[in-house]
Amino acid sequence: MNELILRFALGGAAVSLFSACAELFKPKTFSGILGAAPAVALVSLGLTFVQRGNSVVRNHAVGMICGGLGFLAYSYACISTTANSRLPVWAGAVICWAVWFLVAAAAWVAVRPS
């Protein structure tokens, strides 16, 4: 139970700090993007480091980087599929999710920790 309270407190503080910093940028929608993901990732990595050590944190960080690359590809795919007005929304969504998965999986296979 103490670990859960610690995670809640650290995660909330980190999200609040990142959101406050993100308020400096325009458009304000960056606040949500920059608030949640980096804060939760940093808190998770910090707690994992304390509990399990360097090698586990390295694997988690590599996975986060691969997922981030997949997200960049997903974003580009979203722009590309929405530019095509003939493509149904459901098909565009399936394509974009597939791109995210394939890029993240390919990145993981390429840099997979030994």
N, C-alpha and C positions, 0 to 999 in steps of 0.2 A: 504494500500500500504506500510506503514511503517513496518507493521509486516512481510510482504513478503520480504522486503529488509533485515530486521533483521534476518529472517530465512536463507536467502541466505548467508549473511555475516558470521553468526555463523556456519552454516553447512559447508561452504567452508573452514573456518579457522580450524574447527575440523577435517575435512577430510584431510587437508594438514598436520596437526600436527600428526595425527595417521599414515599417510603414511610415513612421515619422520621417525617416531619411528620404523615403521615396516621395513624400509630399513636396520636396524641393523640385521635382522634375515635372515637366508638362508632356503629355496630358496626364491628368490625375489618375487615369486608369492604371498607370504604372504602379501606383501604390499597392494595389491588390496583387499584382504579379510579383513585385519585388518584396512584398511583405511576407507572404506565406512560404513559398517554396525554399528560398535560400535560408530563411530562419529555421524552418523545420529540419532542413538538411544539416545545417551546422549543429543544431542541438542534438540531432540523432547521431551524427558522427562523434561529437564530443562525449556523449554518454556511452557510446559503443567503445570508444577508445579507453575510457576509464574502466569499463567492465570486461572488455575482451582483448584489448591490445592492438598493436600496429597492423598486423596482417589482416585482421578482420575489417578494420577501418579502411585499409587499402582496397580490399575487394568491394566494399560498399561504395567508396568514392569512385572507383572505376565504373561501377554499375550506374551511378548517378550521372557520370559524364556521358556514358553511352546513351542513357535515356535522354539527356539534354541534346545530344546530336540528333537523336530520333525526333525530338520535339521541334528542332529547327527545320528538319526535313518535312515534318507534318505541317508546320506553318507555311512553308513554301508551297506544299501540295494544296493547302486550303486556298491560298491565293490563286493558284492555277486552276483549281476546279471551280471556284466561284466565278472566275472570268468566263468560263464556258457556260453560257445560259442554257444550252441544250441538255446538259447533264442533270438528271434528277438529283435532288438533295441527298436522298438515301445512298445513291451510287457514289456521289462525291465524298460522303462521310466514310463509306466503306473503303474507298481508295485511300483517303487520308490516313485512316487508322492502319491500313496495311503498310503504307509507306513508313509510318512511325515504327511499327513493329519490325519491319524488315531492316531499316537503317540501324535501329538500336541493337537488334540481334546480330547483324553483320559487324557492327562496331565491337560488340562483346566478344564475338568469335575471333576478331582480329587482335584484340588486346587482352584477351582472357587471362586473368591471373593464374600463374602456375601453381 
